[in-house]
Every structure is written in structure tokens, then in C-alpha cells.
Amino acid sequence: MSTANTLFVMIASILVFFMTPGLAFFYGGMVARRNTVNTLLSVFYICGLAVILWVAVGYSH
């Protein structure tokens, strides 16, 4: 991969990393108060799982 491609992937990854808490709070605001923490943790869990799967299965040099 060229330097420009690597830089683009890194910047996109950083933006997604910053987007995850916003997405969690958005979904947390759409559920009942008693389910908010569960929804927040679910979003972080699924995002973490997606990163692990991308590294394990989808990443190639």
C-alpha cells in the first residue's frame, strides 16, 4: 500500500473511533432509562468485536 492509502485508512479509523461514543449516546437516548447502560455497553462491545474480526479476518497487506 502506498503512504496515501495508509494515511487515509488511519484517519478514517480515528474518525470512527471518535464516532463510537456519539453513536452509543444516541442509541442510549432512544431507550428507556433503565436500559441505557446496557445499550451503551452493547454498542462498545459490538464495535470492539468488529475491530477484532477486521484484524483477524479482513485485514490484508
C-alpha positions in Angstrom: 0.0 0.0 0.0 1.1 3.5 -0.7 1.6 6.1 2.0 -1.5 8.0 1.0 -3.7 4.9 1.3 -2.2 4.0 4.7 -2.8 7.6 5.9 -6.4 7.5 4.6 -7.1 4.3 6.5 -5.6 5.7 9.7 -7.6 8.9 9.5 -10.8 7.0 8.8 -10.1 4.7 11.7 -9.5 7.6 14.1 -12.8 9.3 12.9 -14.7 6.0 13.5 -13.1 5.7 17.0 -14.3 9.2 17.9 -17.8 8.4 16.4 -18.4 5.4 18.6 -19.2 7.2 21.9 -21.6 9.5 20.0 -23.4 6.6 18.5 -23.6 4.9 21.9 -25.1 8.0 23.5 -27.5 8.4 20.5 -28.8 4.9 20.9 -28.8 5.3 24.7 -31.1 8.3 24.4 -33.6 6.3 22.4 -34.3 3.6 25.0 -35.9 3.7 28.4 -33.7 5.0 31.3 -33.3 1.6 32.9 -31.8 0.1 29.6 -29.4 2.9 28.9 -26.3 1.4 30.4 -27.0 -1.9 28.7 -27.4 -0.2 25.3 -24.2 1.8 25.8 -22.2 -1.2 26.6 -23.7 -3.2 23.7 -22.5 -0.5 21.2 -19.0 -0.6 22.6 -18.9 -4.4 22.7 -20.1 -4.7 19.1 -17.6 -2.1 17.9 -14.8 -3.8 19.7 -15.8 -7.2 18.2 -15.9 -5.6 14.8 -12.4 -4.3 15.2 -11.1 -7.7 16.3 -12.9 -9.5 13.4 -11.5 -7.0 10.9 -8.0 -7.5 12.2 -8.3 -11.3 12.3 -10.2 -11.9 9.0 -10.5 -8.8 6.9 -7.1 -7.2 7.1 -4.6 -8.0 4.4 -1.3 -6.4 3.4 
